[in-house]
């Protein structure tokens, strides 16, 4: 269950990062409110997952999901480029997340 909670926390990190971009420096109230709510929910779920998962694993997976998710949202929603180097970097993040999951003791 901790892994599901952690994944949800990571996905909410993507939501708040995207909402932060849409807030244009906190000048737009709705994206700013979405960002704030998603941020608190993300941190809260991360905290719950850390009750059973090791700190290093939980934090690494949480930031990895956020980084990879923001990368994908940037490409799909914002038209950012997906050059070969960036794709390799994203693949390395995925590899790191998989390795972290496979080497973490069961909780």
TAFEN-V941411 format. One record per residue. N is the residue number from 1. SS is DSSP state (H for helix, E for strand, L for the rest). PHI is phi as a letter, one per 30 degrees, with the letter a starting at -180 (none if undefined). NEAR is the number of other ideal C-beta (glycine too) atoms within 8 Angstrom. Layout:
n=N ss=SS phi=PHI near=NEAR
n=N ss=SS phi=PHI near=NEAR
This chain:
n=1 ss=L phi=none near=4
n=2 ss=H phi=d near=12
n=3 ss=H phi=d near=9
n=4 ss=H phi=d near=7
n=5 ss=H phi=d near=11
n=6 ss=H phi=d near=15
n=7 ss=H phi=d near=10
n=8 ss=H phi=d near=9
n=9 ss=H phi=d near=17
n=10 ss=H phi=d near=16
n=11 ss=H phi=d near=10
n=12 ss=H phi=d near=13
n=13 ss=H phi=d near=16
n=14 ss=H phi=d near=13
n=15 ss=H phi=e near=12
n=16 ss=H phi=d near=14
n=17 ss=H phi=d near=12
n=18 ss=H phi=d near=11
n=19 ss=H phi=d near=13
n=20 ss=H phi=d near=9
n=21 ss=H phi=d near=7
n=22 ss=H phi=d near=8
n=23 ss=L phi=d near=12
n=24 ss=L phi=h near=7
n=25 ss=L phi=i near=4
n=26 ss=L phi=i near=6
n=27 ss=L phi=c near=5
n=28 ss=L phi=c near=9
n=29 ss=H phi=d near=5
n=30 ss=H phi=d near=6
n=31 ss=H phi=d near=12
n=32 ss=H phi=d near=11
n=33 ss=H phi=d near=8
n=34 ss=H phi=d near=11
n=35 ss=H phi=e near=13
n=36 ss=H phi=d near=9
n=37 ss=H phi=d near=8
n=38 ss=H phi=d near=13
n=39 ss=H phi=d near=10
n=40 ss=H phi=d near=8
n=41 ss=H phi=d near=10
n=42 ss=H phi=d near=15
n=43 ss=H phi=d near=9
n=44 ss=H phi=d near=9
n=45 ss=H phi=d near=13
n=46 ss=H phi=e near=13
n=47 ss=H phi=d near=8
n=48 ss=H phi=d near=9
n=49 ss=H phi=d near=15
n=50 ss=L phi=d near=9
n=51 ss=L phi=d near=7
n=52 ss=L phi=b near=6
n=53 ss=L phi=c near=13
n=54 ss=L phi=d near=7
n=55 ss=H phi=e near=7
n=56 ss=H phi=d near=6
n=57 ss=H phi=d near=11
n=58 ss=H phi=e near=14
n=59 ss=H phi=d near=9
n=60 ss=H phi=d near=11
n=61 ss=H phi=d near=14
n=62 ss=H phi=e near=15
n=63 ss=H phi=d near=10
n=64 ss=H phi=d near=13
n=65 ss=H phi=d near=15
n=66 ss=H phi=d near=12
n=67 ss=H phi=d near=9
n=68 ss=H phi=d near=12
n=69 ss=H phi=d near=13
n=70 ss=H phi=d near=12
n=71 ss=H phi=d near=11
n=72 ss=H phi=d near=9
n=73 ss=H phi=d near=12
n=74 ss=H phi=e near=9
n=75 ss=H phi=d near=11
n=76 ss=H phi=d near=6
n=77 ss=H phi=c near=7
n=78 ss=H phi=c near=8
n=79 ss=L phi=i near=4
n=80 ss=L phi=d near=6
n=81 ss=L phi=d near=5
n=82 ss=L phi=b near=6
n=83 ss=L phi=d near=6
n=84 ss=H phi=e near=5
n=85 ss=H phi=d near=6
n=86 ss=H phi=d near=10
n=87 ss=H phi=d near=9
n=88 ss=H phi=d near=8
n=89 ss=H phi=d near=8
n=90 ss=H phi=d near=11
n=91 ss=H phi=d near=8
n=92 ss=H phi=d near=8
n=93 ss=H phi=d near=12
n=94 ss=H phi=e near=9
n=95 ss=H phi=d near=8
n=96 ss=H phi=d near=10
n=97 ss=H phi=d near=13
n=98 ss=H phi=d near=8
n=99 ss=H phi=d near=8
n=100 ss=H phi=d near=12
n=101 ss=H phi=d near=10
n=102 ss=H phi=d near=6
n=103 ss=L phi=c near=5
n=104 ss=L phi=c near=10
n=105 ss=L phi=e near=4
n=106 ss=L phi=d near=3
n=107 ss=L phi=c near=6
